[in-house]
C-alpha cells in the first residue's frame, strides 16, 4: 500500500500523464498533420517537376495530349481514393478520442480513489503545474514541428527519377 506521504506526488504524476498525452495528441491532429501534408505536397511537386520536365521537352505534342487525356479520364478514381483516406483518418481520430476518454476516466477514478482513501484534499496546485508543463511540452513540440519537421526531406528526387525512367524503358 502507498505511503500517505507519497499520495500528493503520485496524484501529481497521474494528472500529468493524461494532460500531456492530450496536449501532444491535440497538437498532432491539428498543427502536425497540416505541416505533414505541406511537406508531402511540396516534395511531390518537386519530384513531379523533376521527373516530368525532361519528358515535356522530349515528348511530341500528340503524346503529351494523349497523356493529359489519360490523366483526366483516370482522375475520378483519385477522388474516390481521397474520400476513402479521409474516412480512414476520421476513424483513426475517433479511436484516439476514445482512448483519451478512457484514459481520463481511468486516471480520474484512480486519483479520486487515492484522495478519498488517504483523505487528501484535491491538489489544485498540482493541477495547475500539470497544465503549465503540458503547455511547455506543446510549445516544444510546436517549435520542433515548425523548425525541423516542416523542412525534413524524405523523397529522394534523383532516385525517384531513375526509377521513373527505368519503368518507362521496360
N, C-alpha and C positions, 0 to 999 in steps of 0.2 A: 504494500500500500504506500502511496506517495506521502512524503512528509508534508505537514501542513505549511511549513515554511517555503516549500517549493511550489505551492499551488499558484501564486501570482506569476512566477516565471513560466510554469507550464501553460497557464492560460494565455500569457503573452505570446508564446510561441504558437499556440493553437489558433490565435487570432491572426497572426501574421501569415500563416500558410494559405488560407483561403483568400485573404485580401490581396496578397502579392500575386497569387495564381490568377485571380480575376483581372487584376491590372494588366498582367502580361497578355492574357488571352484577349482582353478588350483592345489593347494596342495592336496586337497582331491582326485581329479581324477587322480593324478599321484602317489604320495607317499602314501597317506592314504589308497587307495584301495589295493596297494601292501602289506602293513602292515596287513590290514584286512584279505586278502587272506592267508597270512602266519599264522596268529593267528588261523584262522578257520582250516586250514590244520593240524597244529600242534595239535590242540585239537581233531580233528577227528582221527588222528593217535594214540594219547594217548588213546582215548576212544575205538577205534577199537582193539588196542592191549590188553587193559584191559578186554574187553568183549570176545575176541576170544581166548586168551591164555588158559583159562580153557577148552574150547571146543576142542582145538587142542590136549590137553592131554587126554580128556575123549572119544573123538570120535575114532572109529576104522578106519583103513586106507581106507576101501571101502567107508565109509560115507564121509570122507574128500575128496576123489577123486570125489565122486558124487557132493558134494558142489562146488568144483573147476570147474567141468564141467558146472554146472548150472550157476555159475557166468560168465564164459566165454561166454556162449550162450546168456546171457541176458545183456552183457556189451555193445552191439551195440546200445541199446536204450539209454544208458548213453551219447554216443557221440551226438545223435540227441538232447537230452535234453540240452547238453552243448552248441550246436550251437544256440538253442532257447534262452538260457540265454544270450549268447554273443550278439545276435540280440537285445534283450530287453535292455541290458546295453548300446549298441550303440545308440538305440533310446533315451534312457534317457540322454545320453551325448549330443545328438543333441538338445533335448529340453532345456537343461541347457545352451548350447551355444546360442540358440535363445533368451532365457530370458536375458542373459548377453548383447547380441547385442541390444535388445530392451531397456534395462536399460541404456546402454551407449548412445544410440540415444536420449532417453527422457531427460536424465540428461544433455547432451551436448546442446540440444535445450533450456532447462531451463537456463543453465549457460550463453549461448550466448545471450539469450533474456535479462537476468538481466544486463549483462555487456553492451549491446547496449542501453537499455532503460536508465540506470543510467550513461552511458558514463564513465565506468571504464575500465582501461587497463586490459589485461589478467594477472592474478596473478601467475606469474611463480614461485614465492617463495612458494605459497600455493600448487602448483602442486608438487614441489619438496618435501615439507613437507608431503604431502599425500602419495607420493611414499615411503618415509622413514618410515612412520607409517605402510604402507602396508608391508614393509619388516620386521619390527619388529613383526607384527601380524603373518606373515607367519613363522618367526623363532620360535615364541612362540608355534604355532600350531605344527611345526615340532618336537620341543623338547617334547611337550606333547604326540604326537603320538609315538615317539620313546621310551620315558621312561615309559609312563603309558599305553597307549592303546595297545602297542605290547605285553604287559605282562598280560593284563586283561583276566581272565578266565571266560568263560560263560557256559562251559559244565560241568555239574555235572556228573563225570565219574561213581561214585558209583550208583547214581540214574539211570543213563542210563543202567548200568549193571543189576540192579534189574529189570528194565522194560524189558530189553532184555531177561533175564532168564524167567520172568513171561510170556512173549509172547511165548517162546519155550514150556512151560509146559501147555499151554491151550489146 
